[in-house]
Amino acid sequence: MTCAAKGRRRERAQARSQLERYANLFDTVEINSSFYRPHRPATYVRWAQSVPDDFRFSAKLPRTIRHRYRLRECAVELDAFLAGVTELGGKLSVLLLQLPPTLAFDAMMAERFFTGLRERHAGAVACEPRHASWFAPEVERLLRAFSIARAGADPARVLRAAVPGGNHRIEYLRLHGSPRMYYDAYDDDALRRVARRLWCSTTVTSERWCVFDNTARGAAQVDA
């Protein structure tokens, strides 16, 4: 066995043990690495096998879809991503589409992309738009038509961005840290407000996700 092969095996074992330790504390995780690079189907299979039966994953769509193609003519990339991530099986709960701040809403573009996505995937989808044009009644109607949740985010770029929208069957919160994104922890009052929202009784919403993204200094796990 070569040194490189040994190194890869150690990396796989380390990644698996980290996920297993994480799954002893939490029952969900957002796969952020799928945004930056593709994973082999076998990797998703291994992740699914290393967590309890009631553990659930969300997975971020690749940045090539939003950056390079800007939701246009990206069927090949979408098929490749889905071929891998669906190997999580029943433990895949949500697909997350995070849009760049520069991507303005275009009704024709959005409808074509969501149509293609829904032709390939019937499960839950959350979208985190960051351009102000995505927070209009027209967009809310489109998201509901395709059964897509709009993630609530903090810090919010516009007022409506702070609360989930679109399809409310699943609500998805992404908390990036405040006042410094990715670095700062939330104070107790802020966490209590989040907790109240998560525990709010409703007949519409069947599942709520809360993802802390303030990982730069380790605040995310403490806040969670």
N, C-alpha and C positions, 0 to 999 in steps of 0.2 A: 504494500500500500504506500502511495506517495505521501509526502508531507502535506500537499495541497488537499488530498482526499481526507487525510486525518483531520485537517483543519475544518473542512466542510462538515464532517461528521460531528466534531465538537460543537460547531456553531448550531447545528440542528438540535443537538441534545440540550444545549444551553437555552435556545429559544423555547423548546418544548417545556423545559423545567420552569422557565419564567412564566409561561402561560398557565401551567398547572398551579403554580403558587398564587398567581393572580386569581384564578378561578376558585380558589379556596375562600377568597374574600368577596368577590363580586360575581354577578351572574350575567353580565353583558360586557362586551368590549367593541369598540369601533376600530376596524382595521384601517389604519391610516396609510400603511406602507403600500397598499394597492393603488394609492393615488400616484405614487412616485415610480413604481416599477411593477411589472407583471410577476405573478407567482405561478408556479407549476400546479396543475390540478392535484398532484400528489401532496403538495404542501397544505392545501386546504383540507384534504382528507385527513392528514396527520393532525392538524389543529382541531378538527372536529372530534377526532378520536381521543384527544388528550384532555377534554373538558367534560364535566358532568352532563347528564342527559338534558337537564333543564337550562343549560347555559345557552346564550344566544349571541350571535355576531351581527353587527352591521358592517358594511364594507363600502369604502369610498370609491366611486368611479374614477378611472384614470385621468390624470391631468391633460393627457393628449387630447381627450374628447372635448374638454372645455377650453384649453389654451390653443392648441394647434388647429383644431377643427372648429372650435367655437360652436359646437352642437350641430355642425353641418357635415354631411357626407362622411359619417364616421361609423358606418355599419360594421366594417371589418374589425375595428377596434372594440366596438361594443360586443360583437360576437366572441372575440378572443377573451375579453374580460369575463363574460358570463360563463363561458366554457370552463373556466377555472373556478370561479367563486361559487357556482352552484354545486360544486363538490362538497360544500359544507352541509348539504342536505337540509334536513329540517331545522338545523341549528342556525341557518341563515335567516335573519328576521327582517332586515331593512337594507336597502341600497341607498347610499347617500350621494347626491349630486351637489357639490359645492361649486358655485359659479364665481367667476372673477369679478371684481368690482367694476371693471371696464365693460362688461357684457350687458348692454341695454336690452330690454325686452323687445323682441320682435315676434309678433303673433304667429306668423307663418313658420318661422324658424322653430319656435318652441313647439308648435303643434306637430310639425313633421318629426322632430326628435322624440317627443313623447309618444307619438304613434308608433315609431320604430321600436322604442323601448318596450312599450306595452305588447307589441306583437311577439316579443321575445321573453318577456318576464311579467308574470301576473302577480308577484308578491309585492310587499310594501316598499314604497319609494318615498324618500324625503329629499327635498330640494332646499338648499341654503343659498338664495340669491343675495347679491350684495350691491346691486345697482338700484337706485331709488325707483326706477321705472317698473320694477317687478312688484311693487307694493300698491297695486291699483286694483279696483274691483274686477276689471277685465281679466287680470291674471288669476285672481282668486277663483273666478268661474272656470277658467281653463284648467287649473290644478285640480279642482273638484271633479271636473269632467273626466280626467284621467286618473282619479283616485290617488293623487300625489299630495303628500303633506308638505307644507312649507315650514321649515325648521325655524324655531325661535332662537335668536342669537344675542349674546352679550359679549362686548359692547354692541349696541344696536346702531346701525348707520342711519336709519330713520325710525320714528316712533313705533310703527307697526312691526318692524323687524324684531322687536323684543319678545313678541308672543307668537306661538305657533298659528299657522293659518292653513288655507287649502283644505284638504281632506282631513277631518279631525278623528278618523278612526284610530290613527296612530298620531301621537304628538311627540315631537322630537326637539329637545333643547340642546344647544351647543354653547357652552359657557367658556369663553376664551381667557378669562382673567380680567380683573379691573382694579385700578385704573390702567395698569400696563398689561396689554394683551400678552398672553402666554407665560407671564412671569408671576404676577401678583395673585395671592390667595384672596378668597372672598371672606368678608367678616361674618360674624354670627347672624347679624340681622339679614344680610343678603341670603345666606343659606336657609334661614327659616322661611323667607319668602319663597324660595325655590321649593322647599319641602311642602309648603302649603299648596302650591300649585300642583305638585306631583300627586298629592293625596286628595285633591278635590274630587268629589263624587260626580259622576256624569254617566248618562246612559248612552252617550255617543262614542266616547273614546274607550277602546278596549286595551290599549297598551300605551305607556308613556316611557320615553327614553330621556335620560339626562346624561350628557357627555361633558366631562370637564376636560378642557383642552389647554389648561394653564400648567403645562408639563415642564417648562424650561428649568424651574427650580424645585420640582417635585410637589407642587401644591395640589395637583389634580387628585392624587390618591387620598390625601388628607381631607380635602373638601368633599370628595365622594363618600 
